[in-house]
């Protein structure tokens, strides 16, 4: 049997204010087409189905359409858990009714992990859980960190039954795992990191949370990675999903690429203006090599690149001392001057006269 390992759909996500829903719809259509063409019977979604606890109606509709196609049209069984971005109660709604149709949702961790047995494989479902959540299930459980708590939780499970075992979970596994800016930090000080050795009882672990496709510890403990690129530091990452063969739990990565890619452009403003190609419509960030801030640079670039979403000046950042405002200097400035300094630091450009007038009016109204 082969199953698809998907994770981190983040439906409803935005990139620097740009709604990615159309891109997500396009990619889910590619997943559906692959399932149809390759006769896949099981799909695993390892958390962060939505991008926020209360998803938009558009995101809910997109998920509903995707699941309906898989279950009702293609007769695929879908196993889905909640991630740290998901609202568990909303994701879990009517799940017991939907099981009859082949949709299995586990949004809240239970004292005994539920599993779904398909052919000769037991799929154990463990949604995102904090140490405090383990403590609620087992009051004597330690709450030192995620690893200790999860190790305790797994030790309380009966995993002695014969047969192949797959764990579907959503956690930060592996001290040397590759991370991305778009991932939500679970805790401070590294206490969220889980050692993959605690998963020895499972033949395969389908992970969600980290957005770069990778394995941790051993090749059968894997992150499929996110559905799409959700930050500019992911621009060079391959995105897609895994096809896992339960015969030997080998996996094949299937890349996905939407019609609009996420890329980073590097060069001076003049170079970028003259360096145009067939993919100018991509979602872009510009790293300008100019050694001074150029007023309205982003507006100029949008003439040539309609989806330029951010600009930065790495050369200026590396040569600028950020403690440039002493306390005495700050105290000597009025509110408008301080705002202009802040605006310049945040946007890498000077506010125009209309923006300055607007802020002046707001400041006067609040004196």
C-alpha positions in Angstrom: 0.0 0.0 0.0 1.1 3.5 -0.7 0.0 6.6 1.1 0.6 10.3 0.7 2.2 12.3 3.5 1.1 16.0 3.5 1.6 18.6 6.1 1.5 22.3 6.8 -1.1 23.4 4.3 -1.6 26.7 6.2 -4.8 27.4 4.2 -5.5 31.1 4.3 -1.9 32.2 4.7 -0.6 35.5 3.5 2.9 36.5 2.4 3.7 40.1 3.3 0.0 40.9 2.9 -0.5 38.9 -0.4 -3.2 36.3 -0.1 -1.9 32.9 -1.1 -5.3 31.1 -1.4 -5.3 30.9 -5.2 -1.8 29.4 -5.1 -2.9 26.9 -2.4 -5.9 25.9 -4.5 -3.7 25.3 -7.5 -1.4 23.1 -5.5 -4.2 21.1 -4.0 -5.5 20.5 -7.4 -2.1 19.1 -8.4 -2.2 16.8 -5.4 -5.7 15.6 -6.4 -4.6 14.9 -9.9 -1.6 12.9 -8.7 -3.9 10.8 -6.4 -6.2 10.1 -9.3 -3.4 9.1 -11.7 -1.5 6.9 -9.3 -4.4 5.2 -7.5 -3.5 6.3 -4.0 -5.9 5.1 -1.3 -4.8 6.9 1.8 -3.8 10.6 2.5 -2.2 11.7 5.8 -2.3 15.4 6.7 0.1 16.0 9.6 -1.3 19.3 11.0 -1.4 23.0 10.5 -4.3 22.5 8.1 -5.3 26.1 8.5 -3.0 29.1 9.1 -4.9 30.3 12.2 -7.3 29.1 14.8 -10.3 30.9 13.3 -9.8 30.4 9.6 -11.5 32.5 6.9 -14.6 31.2 5.1 -12.5 31.0 1.9 -10.0 28.7 3.6 -12.7 26.5 5.1 -14.4 26.2 1.7 -11.1 25.3 0.0 -10.4 22.5 2.5 -14.0 21.3 2.2 -13.8 21.1 -1.6 -10.4 19.3 -1.4 -11.6 16.7 1.1 -14.9 16.2 -0.7 -13.1 15.4 -3.9 -10.7 12.9 -2.2 -13.4 11.1 -0.2 -16.5 11.2 -2.3 -15.1 11.2 -5.8 -11.8 9.4 -5.4 -12.8 7.2 -2.4 -9.6 8.0 -0.5 -9.3 7.6 3.2 -8.0 10.8 4.8 -6.3 10.9 8.2 -5.8 14.4 9.6 -4.5 15.9 12.9 -4.4 19.4 14.3 -1.2 21.4 14.4 -0.2 24.3 16.6 -1.9 26.8 14.2 -5.2 25.0 14.1 -8.2 25.6 16.3 -8.8 22.1 17.6 -12.5 22.4 18.3 -13.2 23.9 14.8 -11.2 21.2 13.1 -12.8 18.4 15.1 -16.4 19.5 14.3 -18.6 16.5 13.2 -15.5 14.3 12.9 -17.3 11.2 14.3 -20.0 11.5 11.6 -17.4 11.9 8.8 -15.5 8.7 9.8 -18.2 6.7 8.0 -17.2 8.5 4.8 -13.5 7.9 5.3 -12.4 11.1 7.0 -10.6 10.6 10.3 -9.8 13.7 12.3 -7.9 13.8 15.6 -7.7 17.4 16.9 -7.2 16.8 20.6 -4.7 14.4 22.1 -6.3 11.5 24.1 -4.9 9.5 27.0 -4.7 6.5 24.6 -3.8 7.3 21.1 -6.5 6.5 18.6 -5.4 4.6 15.5 -7.0 3.7 12.2 -6.1 0.3 10.8 -5.9 0.1 7.0 -4.9 -3.2 5.5 -1.9 -4.3 7.7 -1.0 -0.8 9.0 -2.1 1.0 12.1 -2.0 4.7 11.7 -1.7 6.4 15.2 -2.9 9.9 15.4 -1.3 12.4 17.8 -2.1 16.1 17.2 0.2 18.9 18.5 0.4 18.7 22.3 2.3 20.8 24.8 3.8 19.5 28.1 0.8 21.1 29.9 -1.5 19.0 27.7 0.3 15.8 28.6 0.0 16.9 32.3 -3.7 17.3 31.9 -4.0 13.7 30.6 -1.5 12.3 33.1 -1.3 14.5 36.3 1.9 12.8 37.3 3.6 13.6 34.0 6.7 15.8 34.2 6.4 19.3 32.6 10.1 20.0 32.1 10.1 20.3 28.3 8.4 18.9 25.2 10.8 15.9 24.9 10.4 14.7 28.4 6.6 15.2 28.4 6.2 13.4 25.0 8.5 10.6 26.0 6.3 10.1 29.1 3.2 10.1 27.0 4.5 7.5 24.6 5.6 5.3 27.5 2.0 5.2 28.6 0.8 3.8 25.2 0.3 0.1 24.5 2.2 -0.4 21.3 2.9 -4.1 21.6 0.3 -5.2 19.1 1.8 -6.9 16.1 1.8 -5.3 12.7 3.2 -2.2 11.0 2.8 1.1 12.8 2.8 4.7 11.5 2.7 7.7 13.8 1.2 10.9 12.5 2.2 13.9 14.7 3.0 17.6 14.7 6.1 18.6 16.8 9.6 20.0 16.5 11.7 16.9 16.2 15.5 16.9 15.8 18.1 19.3 17.3 19.7 19.8 13.8 16.5 20.1 11.8 16.3 22.8 9.2 13.9 25.6 10.2 12.2 28.5 8.4 11.1 32.0 9.3 7.5 31.1 8.6 7.3 28.6 11.5 5.7 29.6 14.8 8.2 29.1 17.7 6.7 26.7 20.2 8.7 27.8 23.2 11.9 29.6 24.2 15.3 28.2 24.9 15.0 25.2 22.7 12.8 23.3 25.2 10.4 22.4 22.3 12.9 20.1 20.5 12.2 16.4 20.7 14.8 13.7 20.2 13.7 11.3 17.4 14.9 8.3 19.4 11.6 8.2 21.3 9.9 7.0 18.1 11.6 3.6 17.9 8.3 1.8 18.2 7.1 3.1 14.9 8.0 2.0 11.4 7.4 5.4 10.0 6.7 8.8 11.6 4.8 11.4 9.4 5.7 14.8 10.9 4.3 18.2 10.5 5.6 21.6 11.7 8.9 22.3 10.0 8.5 23.6 6.5 11.6 22.2 4.8 11.2 18.5 3.6 13.7 16.4 5.5 14.3 13.4 7.6 15.5 13.5 11.2 17.4 10.7 13.0 16.5 8.1 10.4 15.1 8.1 7.0 11.7 6.9 8.1 11.1 9.9 10.4 10.2 12.6 8.0 8.8 16.1 7.5 7.0 16.4 4.2 7.5 20.1 4.4 4.9 22.8 3.8 2.5 22.8 0.8 3.9 26.1 -0.5 6.7 28.7 0.2 5.5 30.8 3.1 8.5 33.1 3.7 11.3 34.4 1.5 13.9 32.3 3.3 12.1 29.3 1.8 12.6 30.6 -1.7 15.2 27.9 -2.6 13.4 25.0 -0.8 11.6 22.4 -2.8 7.9 22.0 -1.9 5.7 19.0 -2.4 4.6 15.9 -0.6 5.9 12.4 0.1 4.6 9.1 -1.3 5.3 6.3 1.3 5.3 2.6 0.4 4.3 0.6 3.5 6.1 -2.5 2.1 9.5 -1.2 3.3 8.5 2.4 4.2 10.6 3.9 1.5 9.5 7.3 0.4 9.5 9.4 -2.8 9.3 13.2 -2.8 6.9 14.6 -5.4 7.7 18.3 -6.0 5.0 20.9 -6.5 5.4 24.2 -8.2 2.7 26.8 -8.7 2.4 29.2 -11.6 3.6 32.0 -9.3 6.9 31.2 -7.5 8.4 32.9 -4.5 11.9 34.3 -5.3 14.5 36.7 -4.0 16.1 39.2 -6.4 19.6 40.6 -5.7 21.3 43.6 -7.2 21.2 47.3 -7.4 17.9 49.1 -8.3 19.2 49.9 -11.8 20.3 46.2 -12.3 16.9 44.9 -11.3 15.1 47.4 -13.5 17.0 46.1 -16.5 17.1 42.4 -15.5 13.6 41.4 -16.5 12.6 37.8 -17.5 9.6 35.7 -18.2 8.7 35.3 -14.5 8.3 39.0 -13.5 4.8 38.1 -12.0 6.4 35.9 -9.3 6.1 36.9 -5.7 9.4 38.7 -5.1 11.6 40.2 -2.4 14.4 42.5 -3.5 17.7 42.7 -1.7 19.2 46.0 -3.0 22.9 46.3 -3.1 22.7 50.1 -3.2 24.6 51.8 -0.4 22.0 54.4 0.4 18.2 54.2 0.8 16.4 55.1 -2.5 13.1 56.9 -2.0 10.1 55.1 -3.4 12.3 52.2 -4.6 9.5 49.6 -4.1 7.1 51.7 -6.1 9.6 52.0 -8.9 10.2 48.2 -8.9 6.4 47.5 -9.0 6.4 49.1 -12.5 8.4 46.1 -13.7 7.6 43.5 -11.0 3.9 43.8 -10.1 4.2 41.4 -7.1 7.3 42.8 -5.4 6.4 42.4 -1.8 9.4 43.7 0.1 12.8 45.3 -0.3 15.8 45.4 2.0 19.3 46.9 1.9 21.7 44.2 3.3 24.7 46.4 2.6 23.3 49.2 4.7 22.2 46.8 7.5 25.7 45.2 7.8 27.5 48.5 7.9 25.0 50.4 10.2 25.3 50.5 14.0 21.8 50.0 15.2 22.3 51.8 18.5 22.4 55.0 16.6 19.9 56.8 18.8 21.3 57.7 22.2 18.8 58.3 25.0 19.7 62.0 25.0 19.1 62.2 21.3 15.7 60.5 21.6 14.6 62.8 24.4 15.5 65.9 22.3 13.2 64.9 19.5 9.5 65.6 19.1 6.9 62.9 18.4 6.9 63.6 14.7 10.6 63.3 14.3 10.6 60.0 16.3 7.9 58.7 14.0 9.9 59.6 10.9 12.9 57.8 12.3 10.8 54.7 13.1 9.1 54.8 9.6 12.5 55.1 7.9 13.9 52.1 9.9 10.9 49.9 9.2 10.2 50.7 5.5 13.7 51.6 4.3 12.3 54.8 2.7 11.4 58.3 3.7 7.7 59.1 4.4 6.2 61.4 1.7 4.5 64.7 2.5 1.0 63.2 2.6 2.1 60.6 5.1 3.8 63.2 7.3 0.8 65.4 7.2 -1.5 62.5 8.2 0.7 61.6 11.2 1.0 65.3 12.2 -2.8 65.6 12.2 -3.2 62.4 14.3 -0.6 63.5 16.8 -2.3 66.9 17.2 -5.7 65.2 17.7 -4.2 63.1 20.6 -2.3 65.9 22.4 
